[in-house]
Amino acid sequence: MRHLDSAGAAEAAESGLQLAEGEPLGSGEQPMAAETAGTPAPRRYWLCDSLQCWSGAQPVGSLFVKKVQDVHAVEISGFRCVVQMTVIFPCLIYRKTGFIGPKDQRILLIARGALGSTAMILFFYALQSTSLADATVITFSSPVFTSIFACIFLKEKYSPWDALFTIFAITGVILIVRPPFLFHFNTTGMDRSYSVHLKGTFAAIGHAVFAAATLVILRKMGKSVDYFLSIWYYVVLGLIECVIVLFILGEWSLPYCGLDRLFLLLIGLFGLGGQVFLTKALQIEKAGLVAIMKTMDVVFAFTFQVIFFNDVPTWWTVGGALCVIASSTGAAIRKWCESCK
């Protein structure tokens, strides 16, 4: 079984980097039932179901984050950690894996939890500060940072193709940010002040960096750590981090609206669901194909932004999205081709 976590995707999510840069699975890996029966047909149905559920879970969770009113991004992250902790705790008891993990992996688990939870907080802040489409697209630059970190810490090769994909991602982010010193236009017409938009953009970039670092740690640990234990460290350290930050900021407050409380519950459930379906998809199919399907997140983000917020993206955003998606998809296809050799 391959143990990966998108949260931080969500991590994430919440991020797509596990897909674009993860070690590819063998094409012969199938669900146990299909393997036992000896028939390849169920494998494709399992893949379609897992990918469709996972592709929908991540953007829906992001939509709920945008819909929550008057609740700080750090507090939303804390609520998500609590919800996921209540689910992961009995799973660890059932699997009898313990709550600490192997002694030689605990430092990596702590680093994974701290970096992953920071990535989650930054992504939620980005969603609150800029548009749903912009925040989602920028997080797709994670594979670029993953390649760089893997080259530095895992001694993996950084090829000219990686450099090309990096240029595409940087170009896409610039088109989305549209710095005035390059584009010479008036930013007062934006729905939010440009300074807030810029803060959200940097938060999304920060998410991409921390999520990439999280993936490198996950790959370093490999299969020696149970998947649920990895998430456990993520939610526990994430909750501690959120409580400390909220105490410093003095932003702790329960949502007044019952609908917001429902949204907070759904954010946790959809986030966990996205991780589960992502893992199932990676167990069934190669990471390259899953990464290509991951681009549906952007389609959902643009669609939700128009339908629920009546916010039509600019052509600059569309162009930036195409550049970033080209970078992420290109990296996935290159890994896929390498695995087939």
PEJO-V990142 format. One record per residue. PHI is phi as a letter, one per 40 degrees, with the letter a starting at -180 (999 if undefined). Layout:
phi: [PHI,PHI]
This chain:
phi: [999,b,b,b,b,c,c,e,999,f,e,g,d,d,a,g,c,d,c,c,b,c,c,c,c,c,c,c,c,b,d,c,c,c,c,c,c,g,b,c,d,c,d,c,c,c,c,c,c,c,c,c,c,c,c,c,c,c,c,c,c,c,c,c,c,c,c,c,b,f,b,c,d,c,c,d,c,c,c,c,c,c,c,c,c,c,c,c,d,c,c,c,c,c,c,f,c,g,b,b,g,d,c,c,b,c,c,c,c,c,c,c,c,c,c,c,c,c,c,c,c,c,c,c,c,c,c,c,c,b,c,c,c,c,c,c,c,c,c,c,c,d,d,c,c,c,c,c,c,c,c,c,c,b,f,c,c,b,c,d,c,c,c,c,c,c,c,c,c,c,c,c,c,c,c,c,c,f,c,d,c,b,b,f,b,c,c,c,c,c,c,b,c,c,c,c,d,c,c,c,c,c,c,c,c,d,d,c,c,c,c,c,c,c,c,c,c,c,c,c,c,g,c,c,b,c,d,c,c,c,c,d,c,c,c,c,c,c,c,c,c,c,c,c,c,c,c,c,c,g,b,c,a,c,c,c,c,c,c,c,c,c,c,c,c,c,d,c,c,c,c,c,c,c,c,c,c,c,c,c,c,c,c,c,b,c,c,c,c,c,c,c,c,c,c,c,d,c,c,c,c,c,c,c,c,c,c,c,b,f,b,c,c,c,c,c,c,c,c,c,c,c,c,c,c,c,c,c,c,c,c,c,c,c,c,c,c,c,c,c,c]
